[in-house]
Amino acid sequence: MSELLKIYEVGPRDGLQNESALISTVDKQQVIAGLLGAGLRTIELTSFVHPKAVPQMADADQVMSWAISRFSDADLTFTGLVFNERGYERAVNAGCTHIAIGAAVSETFSRANTGMSTSQAMEKARTLVEWAKRDGLWSRVYVSTAWVCPFEGPVQANKTIAYCERLWEMGMDELAVADTVGHANPLEVGRLMDALGKRLDMNKLAVHLHDTQALGLANTTAAIQAGVRIHDASVGGLGGCPFAPGAAGNMATEDLVFLAYKLGMGTGVDFQKLWEVVYAVEKMVGRPIGGRIRAWWESEGKLSEDGLLFGGSI
């Protein structure tokens, strides 16, 4: 493999948060263990928000503390999403050493998602990044609605770039640029990430893409061509934001792994074991899930691909 594509798995958090039927803590633990067994090494486990806002994340403290105590490999990263000081304190008390923080370019979405204006969200992010530095924690900041807002429509690239540059000055470890509702197109994705990569550090930039309009793979390819090597994905393509009307599933982890394989890039993921997780999660949510590669994977077509025969990391 010529290059490594790092997968930032968001299934246990972003993938499950929009499910109406509550997933038990034990089932979440099974998903996390399965993802680790498949070779995923960076996983966003949960969100430390008020249970009334996102009921699915009510067991955030238990999920994080369990993972921290159960898995101690040095190469594993477990992240918790926080939006305020209370969430940060809960995350730290649960043993979390990697935090993600949310901010948004769009004013309307910011208020719907966090109850804060974009400027207030930025200042809150600044405080949390400073706390993370003080406490020796790794930090990531999400930039939501980077291309399109579900309420205001298309977001001008220069507005997103300016917002990202202001966030960047805080000194976080990673900046994740998000197509929150999945309405961006490949040309827009490529242009924006290329522009950001020239202004910031491409090695610390990630993309968080959705597949709402069947452009997830195309948008991912555009980001890869621009130089992005950190990509968010959710097992089975699960996901969606409760506060973003029309936000369908995330980029499916299985689609991303296969795309990387076809491009000659490594991910360290065992494709066969990953599908075992997809099928397990499917039973939990009670409906068919899976990325666009599913039909091919379940056909005899997979036998024609060297290196994809039942097991082995790609």
ABEGO torsion letter per residue (X at the ends): XABBBBBBBAAAAAAAAABABBBBAAAAAAAAAAAAAAGBABBBABBBBBAAABAAAAAAAAAAAAAAAABABAABBBBBBBABAAAAAAAAAAGBABBBBBBBABAAAAAAAAGBBAAAAAAAAAAAAAAAAAAGBBBBBBBBGAABBAAAEBBBAAAAAAAAAAAAAAGBABBBBBBAAGABBAAAAAAAAAAAAAABBAAABBBBBBAAAGAAAAAAAAAAAAGBABBBBBBGGBEEBAABBGBBBBBBAAAAAAAAAAAGBBAGBBAAAAAAAAAAAAAAAGBBBEBAAAAAAABAAAAABBGABGEEBX
